[in-house]
């Protein structure tokens, strides 16, 4: 089985879908000839021509706006917003348009569209290249929100997203593009080639949206995480010597609540980890759901570890980032509570 | 407005003292020529005589017709004759049908406006004075073409043969509402009639029309898209993005601006800036831009035909500014007496589109005052009969309305578990 980086897996997913379905088109800023600033679409224009993979003007509103019109026509656009931080001009098109076409037209018009966005920090990108806006999407009815944590999932989930009949926001943790990240920024970078989840099948395979994965079984405490924080949580549990069960949510909406519920009922403890800012973050929703479903099984308060409620800083990136030390501390406190 | 004599007192103590070279800066806020109580004045609107503007070939270089963005294409003159190079495309039968479409729209508006006042629905928006724009444009379209309309283009539906009963059912949000009560009244949707679901958020659909047109080109299809926006909403970024993308990819799209002079209470000078006309917005993008007399059925049709021809021949987008006047209120929620002279619509120099087409048909010998009166009565009957049928399926506050269960359907193709749980909790 070939080993791929996450960026290669994403490219492969688009390649597979473009070859299977003439209606799949890929576009965005620097996406065509150059293949994207992270090279996710490298080679696709040469292979499929300029009418299926092309560069756009620098207008996120325009990129998503034309994608909505194309999707209503019957195409399946898979567009790239260069950084999730740049999506705000397109937000109205996502929230008021893409998310609602099916509902408001009673199914006359639909919007099978994927918006890919590199997300999260850890690359010294400062406040405009590091944000994690997933909660701004999960709060919107009519769209799905997906965050892969490894190459295999990235390919299988992106294929599902492109095949989905409704709009999907596909958030790609950019720190994971070329290797898993254990949260220790001062240690040598690990490549994907040494990771089991970099074994990515060739051809078409789909991982359904709405199914979580248990990355590490355990009995003492449940950790709910997604994207980069799945790897950070694994490091923290190992370093703290705690028998944690780590659930990689993969898809935030739809959410695999059954897997979460079963795990927390088993362990009786829950720590939620995300890189996005704390207040009104997706962790708040998870916290509410877990306490409603598992209240009588809980032996400790549910803990949240998240980015501080500040803009993502530049020089203080590693003071901001919820690294293994903070996650370990939360695990220990939850076990001692 | 502050007393100018007091402005000196309002300058903060630490403001720099005015120098001889640079007087203090002052903000410019455009004002309409007249406010309520004043005498309407449209002397600033330059209107050329009918027939004066030339008709270029459809493959013209946009650079060479810049003047069309500052003039007004008109076909019907004061005597009701069709004159000039844009005249002559429509037969008596077609024009009579066009007249009937506009009269139907006007009668439907009157009945629905009244129904809203009677509490049968929450909201309505009428077209009074703007009927020619959407009714005449529709005639230039082919089956499969797609409009991305605003809330004031119901003429596209009526002229496209959509059922008045379905329109009224949508307005009443009753059991036969094709949109199951999910949308505000008049936010119609009919894919079959080339009418994209109306958002209600302004301008968002302008860029979507460009995307739809690009998709048609990507698939080597023959369909074109038509975008619609009002004068006020051209200020939105979506409008400008649409012009960038349409010109960059030469999308087969017609970009319409309906300049009806008023954005609720805000006169068109607030959105227009210093460019002179809205059509002139197209020039910086190299998009052929035309202004047309929006109250002249023949002129709107001729310009629409020209622009659609360009799109069909893969010559790219065209921008059209329809110069018209919103005679009624913006919606059932505002009173124009609060922001413009009551008699302003009577002073509007381009007249009434229905009367102008009627007079033209009389001049042609195809129509008469008597037949017009008779048609008015017949049309009113058919509108009332459609209204009655729709009311037999319920009105907004009656018991006959879409079920609460419908509310949960159609958010996604397949209902995800969390929505299913919420529907169960709601007990529906």
HADDOCK unambig.tbl for C-alpha pairs under 7 A between the chains (distance, minus, plus):
assign (segid A and resid 51 and name CA) (segid B and resid 218 and name CA) 5.83 0.50 0.50
assign (segid A and resid 59 and name CA) (segid B and resid 241 and name CA) 6.86 0.50 0.50
assign (segid A and resid 61 and name CA) (segid B and resid 238 and name CA) 6.87 0.50 0.50
assign (segid A and resid 62 and name CA) (segid B and resid 207 and name CA) 6.44 0.50 0.50
assign (segid A and resid 62 and name CA) (segid B and resid 241 and name CA) 5.36 0.50 0.50
assign (segid A and resid 62 and name CA) (segid B and resid 242 and name CA) 6.80 0.50 0.50
assign (segid A and resid 65 and name CA) (segid B and resid 207 and name CA) 5.36 0.50 0.50
assign (segid A and resid 65 and name CA) (segid B and resid 208 and name CA) 5.07 0.50 0.50
assign (segid A and resid 65 and name CA) (segid B and resid 211 and name CA) 6.97 0.50 0.50
assign (segid A and resid 66 and name CA) (segid B and resid 207 and name CA) 5.76 0.50 0.50
assign (segid A and resid 66 and name CA) (segid B and resid 208 and name CA) 4.81 0.50 0.50
assign (segid A and resid 66 and name CA) (segid B and resid 210 and name CA) 6.10 0.50 0.50
assign (segid A and resid 66 and name CA) (segid B and resid 211 and name CA) 3.58 0.50 0.50
assign (segid A and resid 66 and name CA) (segid B and resid 212 and name CA) 6.89 0.50 0.50
assign (segid A and resid 67 and name CA) (segid B and resid 211 and name CA) 6.03 0.50 0.50
assign (segid A and resid 68 and name CA) (segid B and resid 208 and name CA) 5.88 0.50 0.50
assign (segid A and resid 69 and name CA) (segid B and resid 208 and name CA) 4.07 0.50 0.50
assign (segid A and resid 69 and name CA) (segid B and resid 209 and name CA) 5.84 0.50 0.50
assign (segid A and resid 69 and name CA) (segid B and resid 211 and name CA) 4.51 0.50 0.50
assign (segid A and resid 69 and name CA) (segid B and resid 212 and name CA) 4.32 0.50 0.50
assign (segid A and resid 70 and name CA) (segid B and resid 211 and name CA) 5.04 0.50 0.50
assign (segid A and resid 70 and name CA) (segid B and resid 212 and name CA) 4.64 0.50 0.50
assign (segid A and resid 70 and name CA) (segid B and resid 215 and name CA) 5.17 0.50 0.50
assign (segid A and resid 73 and name CA) (segid B and resid 212 and name CA) 5.65 0.50 0.50
assign (segid A and resid 73 and name CA) (segid B and resid 215 and name CA) 6.67 0.50 0.50
assign (segid A and resid 75 and name CA) (segid B and resid 215 and name CA) 6.90 0.50 0.50
assign (segid A and resid 93 and name CA) (segid B and resid 204 and name CA) 6.78 0.50 0.50
assign (segid A and resid 102 and name CA) (segid B and resid 410 and name CA) 6.11 0.50 0.50
assign (segid A and resid 102 and name CA) (segid B and resid 411 and name CA) 6.66 0.50 0.50
assign (segid A and resid 103 and name CA) (segid B and resid 410 and name CA) 4.87 0.50 0.50
assign (segid A and resid 103 and name CA) (segid B and resid 411 and name CA) 5.16 0.50 0.50
assign (segid A and resid 104 and name CA) (segid B and resid 179 and name CA) 6.63 0.50 0.50
assign (segid A and resid 104 and name CA) (segid B and resid 182 and name CA) 5.95 0.50 0.50
assign (segid A and resid 104 and name CA) (segid B and resid 183 and name CA) 6.06 0.50 0.50
assign (segid A and resid 105 and name CA) (segid B and resid 179 and name CA) 5.88 0.50 0.50
assign (segid A and resid 105 and name CA) (segid B and resid 189 and name CA) 5.81 0.50 0.50
assign (segid A and resid 105 and name CA) (segid B and resid 197 and name CA) 5.63 0.50 0.50
assign (segid A and resid 106 and name CA) (segid B and resid 179 and name CA) 5.21 0.50 0.50
assign (segid A and resid 106 and name CA) (segid B and resid 410 and name CA) 6.52 0.50 0.50
assign (segid A and resid 107 and name CA) (segid B and resid 410 and name CA) 6.73 0.50 0.50
assign (segid A and resid 108 and name CA) (segid B and resid 191 and name CA) 6.07 0.50 0.50
assign (segid A and resid 142 and name CA) (segid B and resid 411 and name CA) 5.21 0.50 0.50
assign (segid A and resid 142 and name CA) (segid B and resid 412 and name CA) 5.93 0.50 0.50
assign (segid A and resid 165 and name CA) (segid B and resid 413 and name CA) 6.52 0.50 0.50
assign (segid A and resid 166 and name CA) (segid B and resid 412 and name CA) 6.41 0.50 0.50
assign (segid A and resid 166 and name CA) (segid B and resid 413 and name CA) 6.85 0.50 0.50
assign (segid A and resid 254 and name CA) (segid B and resid 416 and name CA) 6.32 0.50 0.50
